[in-house]
Amino acid sequence: MDYICKSSRKILAGQLRITQEGSSLGRLKLASEKRKTHRLKLNMEAICKAGQKLFRAYVRDISPGGLKIETLTKLEPKESLTFTLEWKNPLKLYGIIKWRKKEGLHYIYGIEFIKLDEKQESSIREITQDIFWKNYGG
């Protein structure tokens, strides 16, 4: 597995970020940052199921609130899915697709975790802490 920490785009105490507003005037506006936690990059295989589709995906980053996957399988936003990650033990999680982007033949999805129990939340915290310490802990 590869571990790389993605730099945060959050500024001003983590609550706001600057975005460029539409026209050629180039006006700047402050927008609320939707992401509540920092994402950590990784490359981990996951086995996913959405409806009757069973497929392989690669987890590109993870946070306590969700993850980003890449796959050849086309899915729709708001579709729910089940996926299994192999960390120290198999970890079965549930999520809902928040966004989709096509890159070449692949699709990139932002997944928000849903229906997490305490054990799943603990496992996700352990994964993110392990990745963080492997990157920054020496």
VOBA-1610 file (N, C-alpha, C; in pm, whole numbers, padded with zeros to 5 digits, always signed):
BEGIN
Met+00082-00118+00000Met+00000+00000+00000Met+00087+00125+00000Asp+00041+00229-00068Asp+00111+00356-00072Asp+00036+00454+00019Tyr+00109+00529+00097Tyr+00050+00629+00184Tyr+00109+00765+00154Ile+00022+00859+00122Ile+00067+00995+00095Ile-00038+01088+00155Cys+00003+01185+00228Cys-00091+01278+00287Cys-00116+01393+00191Lys-00241+01422+00163Lys-00278+01530+00073Lys-00283+01661+00151Ser-00224+01765+00097Ser-00223+01892+00168Ser-00364+01950+00173Ser-00394+02014+00282Ser-00527+02069+00304Ser-00543+02202+00231Arg-00661+02227+00181Arg-00691+02355+00117Arg-00762+02448+00213Lys-00782+02404+00335Lys-00855+02484+00432Lys-00766+02599+00482Ile-00829+02714+00500Ile-00758+02828+00557Ile-00848+02892+00661Leu-00800+02996+00724Leu-00876+03071+00822Leu-00936+02978+00927Ala-00851+02914+01004Ala-00889+02824+01113Ala-00970+02705+01063Gly-00951+02666+00940Gly-01015+02546+00888Gly-01162+02562+00856Gln-01216+02682+00861Gln-01358+02699+00841Gln-01395+02754+00703Leu-01305+02828+00639Leu-01338+02892+00513Leu-01229+02868+00411Arg-01265+02877+00285Arg-01165+02874+00179Arg-01204+02978+00076Ile-01107+03023-00003Ile-01132+03123-00106Ile-01154+03053-00238Thr-01260+03091-00308Thr-01288+03035-00440Thr-01308+03150-00537Gln-01281+03124-00663Gln-01298+03229-00764Gln-01441+03225-00815Glu-01503+03339-00823Glu-01640+03348-00868Glu-01643+03356-01020Gly-01747+03300-01079Gly-01768+03278-01219Gly-01709+03364-01328Ser-01731+03492-01334Ser-01701+03572-01453Ser-01554+03607-01467Ser-01524+03677-01578Ser-01388+03720-01604Ser-01344+03832-01511Leu-01436+03883-01430Leu-01399+03987-01335Leu-01303+03933-01230Gly-01306+03802-01211Gly-01213+03741-01119Gly-01237+03777-00974Arg-01360+03811-00939Arg-01390+03842-00800Arg-01372+03718-00714Leu-01328+03740-00591Leu-01313+03629-00498Leu-01425+03633-00397Lys-01468+03514-00354Lys-01568+03508-00248Lys-01525+03402-00149Leu-01575+03412-00029Leu-01549+03311+00072Leu-01660+03208+00067Ala-01621+03081+00072Ala-01720+02973+00068Ala-01697+02883+00188Ser-01804+02831+00244Ser-01791+02737+00356Ser-01726+02609+00306Glu-01633+02557+00382Glu-01568+02429+00349Glu-01660+02317+00395Lys-01700+02231+00302Lys-01790+02122+00336Lys-01718+02011+00412Arg-01594+01983+00376Arg-01521+01873+00438Arg-01487+01909+00582Lys-01520+01819+00674Lys-01497+01844+00816Lys-01366+01785+00863Thr-01313+01688+00789Thr-01190+01621+00832Thr-01092+01613+00716His-00967+01594+00750His-00859+01587+00652His-00858+01451+00582Arg-00835+01450+00452Arg-00825+01326+00376Arg-00681+01279+00370Leu-00662+01148+00379Leu-00530+01088+00369Leu-00528+00998+00246Lys-00430+01021+00159Lys-00420+00942+00036Lys-00368+00802+00065Leu-00417+00707-00012Leu-00368+00571-00008Leu-00409+00499-00134Asn-00359+00380-00152Asn-00394+00297-00265Asn-00427+00159-00210Met-00556+00131-00193Met-00602+00008-00132Met-00716-00050-00216Glu-00712-00178-00239Glu-00819-00242-00316Glu-00943-00262-00228Ala-01059-00249-00289Ala-01186-00274-00222Ala-01275-00356-00314Ile-01352-00444-00255Ile-01453-00517-00329Ile-01586-00450-00298Cys-01658-00410-00404Cys-01779-00329-00386Cys-01901-00399-00445Lys-02016-00363-00388Lys-02143-00411-00442Lys-02241-00295-00441Ala-02300-00268-00556Ala-02404-00166-00570Ala-02519-00230-00648Gly-02631-00252-00584Gly-02740-00325-00647Gly-02694-00466-00681Gln-02704-00503-00807Gln-02660-00636-00852Gln-02517-00634-00905Lys-02453-00518-00907Lys-02316-00506-00959Lys-02215-00538-00851Leu-02126-00632-00879Leu-02014-00664-00791Leu-01888-00626-00868Phe-01801-00545-00809Phe-01686-00495-00883Phe-01571-00461-00789Arg-01454-00444-00848Arg-01332-00407-00777Arg-01312-00256-00794Ala-01266-00193-00688Ala-01234-00050-00692Ala-01106-00028-00613Tyr-01047+00088-00631Tyr-00927+00125-00559Tyr-00956+00249-00477Val-00930+00242-00347Val-00951+00355-00258Val-00833+00449-00277Arg-00860+00573-00314Arg-00756+00673-00339Arg-00730+00764-00220Asp-00833+00788-00138Asp-00812+00859-00013Asp-00924+00824+00083Ile-00899+00851+00211Ile-00995+00816+00315Ile-00992+00922+00423Ser-01106+00941+00487Ser-01118+01028+00604Ser-01222+00962+00693Pro-01239+01011+00815Pro-01341+00952+00902Pro-01483+00962+00846Gly-01507+01053+00751Gly-01641+01071+00696Gly-01669+01000+00566Gly-01564+00955+00496Gly-01586+00891+00367Gly-01456+00860+00297Leu-01468+00828+00169Leu-01350+00796+00091Leu-01374+00825-00056Lys-01265+00821-00132Lys-01272+00839-00277Lys-01226+00709-00341Ile-01304+00657-00436Ile-01267+00535-00506Ile-01255+00560-00655Glu-01179+00471-00720Glu-01164+00474-00865Glu-01197+00335-00917Thr-01278+00327-01024Thr-01320+00199-01079Thr-01361+00217-01225Leu-01375+00106-01295Leu-01425+00108-01433Leu-01578+00104-01436Thr-01640+00077-01323Thr-01785+00058-01315Thr-01857+00192-01304Lys-01958+00210-01390Lys-02036+00334-01385Lys-02151+00318-01286Leu-02158+00412-01193Leu-02264+00417-01092Leu-02325+00556-01094Glu-02436+00571-01027Glu-02505+00700-01025Glu-02491+00768-00888Pro-02482+00901-00887Pro-02483+00973-00760Pro-02609+00936-00680Lys-02597+00933-00550Lys-02701+00896-00454Lys-02723+00745-00445Glu-02653+00668-00529Glu-02664+00523-00521Glu-02587+00476-00396Ser-02643+00378-00327Ser-02575+00326-00210Ser-02494+00203-00248Leu-02389+00177-00171Leu-02305+00062-00199Leu-02246+00007-00071Thr-02204-00118-00080Thr-02135-00188+00027Thr-01995-00216-00023Phe-01896-00199+00061Phe-01760-00230+00018Phe-01682-00290+00133Thr-01586-00373+00096Thr-01502-00441+00193Thr-01358-00402+00169Leu-01292-00354+00275Leu-01152-00318+00270Leu-01074-00424+00347Glu-00957-00457+00297Glu-00868-00548+00369Glu-00763-00464+00439Trp-00779-00443+00569Trp-00680-00370+00646Trp-00608-00472+00730Lys-00629-00476+00858Lys-00573-00582+00942Lys-00668-00701+00941Asn-00796-00670+00933Asn-00903-00767+00916Asn-00997-00710+00811Pro-01077-00794+00745Pro-01174-00739+00649Pro-01269-00642+00721Leu-01294-00529+00657Leu-01381-00426+00714Leu-01492-00398+00614Lys-01615-00432+00650Lys-01731-00410+00563Lys-01794-00276+00600Leu-01812-00189+00499Leu-01865-00055+00520Leu-01977-00027+00421Tyr-02058+00071+00455Tyr-02168+00115+00370Tyr-02150+00261+00338Gly-02188+00299+00217Gly-02174+00439+00178Gly-02275+00478+00072Ile-02278+00607+00047Ile-02364+00662-00057Ile-02277+00751-00145Ile-02299+00744-00275Ile-02221+00822-00371Ile-02266+00967-00367Lys-02172+01056-00336Lys-02202+01198-00329Lys-02172+01270-00461Trp-02070+01221-00534Trp-02035+01282-00662Trp-01963+01180-00749Arg-01960+01208-00879Arg-01892+01122-00977Arg-01820+01209-01077Lys-01700+01161-01119Lys-01622+01230-01220Lys-01562+01123-01311Lys-01564+01146-01441Lys-01505+01051-01535Lys-01365+01098-01574Glu-01268+01005-01567Glu-01131+01033-01609Glu-01089+00921-01702Gly-01089+00948-01831Gly-01057+00844-01929Gly-01160+00734-01923Leu-01117+00611-01904Leu-01209+00498-01894Leu-01256+00474-01751His-01199+00545-01656His-01229+00524-01515His-01328+00626-01463Tyr-01396+00588-01355Tyr-01483+00678-01282Tyr-01425+00699-01143Ile-01432+00821-01096Ile-01389+00856-00961Ile-01516+00894-00885Tyr-01530+00839-00764Tyr-01649+00864-00682Tyr-01611+00913-00544Gly-01688+01010-00496Gly-01679+01052-00357Gly-01788+00978-00281Ile-01749+00904-00179Ile-01841+00820-00103Ile-01850+00871+00040Glu-01971+00892+00089Glu-01992+00927+00229Glu-02033+00802+00304Phe-01968+00775+00418Phe-02004+00659+00499Phe-02144+00678+00556Ile-02220+00567+00563Ile-02352+00567+00627Ile-02362+00442+00714Lys-02452+00445+00809Lys-02484+00330+00895Lys-02362+00272+00966Leu-02271+00354+01011Leu-02152+00303+01080Leu-02185+00270+01225Asp-02141+00152+01268Asp-02153+00120+01411Asp-02022+00159+01479Glu-02014+00142+01610Glu-01896+00184+01685Glu-01770+00112+01640Lys-01781-00017+01611Lys-01665-00095+01568Lys-01612-00045+01434Gln-01702-00014+01340Gln-01661+00038+01209Gln-01596+00175+01224Glu-01655+00263+01306Glu-01597+00395+01329Glu-01458+00382+01390Ser-01442+00291+01484Ser-01313+00268+01547Ser-01210+00218+01445Ser-01252+00127+01357Ser-01161+00074+01254Ser-01118+00183+01157Ile-01210+00270+01118Ile-01177+00380+01027Ile-01079+00476+01095Arg-01103+00507+01223Arg-01010+00592+01298Arg-00871+00527+01303Glu-00868+00397+01325Glu-00740+00325+01331Glu-00667+00333+01197Ile-00739+00314+01087Ile-00678+00323+00954Ile-00619+00462+00932Thr-00700+00566+00959Thr-00652+00703+00934Thr-00536+00738+01026Gln-00539+00693+01151Gln-00428+00720+01242Gln-00302+00647+01198Asp-00317+00521+01155Asp-00201+00446+01106Asp-00137+00516+00986Ile-00220+00561+00893Ile-00168+00630+00774Ile-00098+00759+00816Phe-00163+00835+00904Phe-00104+00960+00950Phe+00032+00936+01014Trp+00042+00841+01106Trp+00168+00818+01177Trp+00275+00762+01085Lys+00237+00686+00983Lys+00337+00638+00888Lys+00393+00752+00805Asn+00313+00857+00786Asn+00358+00974+00710Asn+00432+01076+00796Tyr+00386+01097+00919Tyr+00437+01207+01000Tyr+00501+01164+01132Gly+00482+01042+01172Gly+00526+00999+01304Gly+00669+00956+01313Gly+00738+00945+01201Gly+00878+00911+01204Gly+00899+00770+01200
//
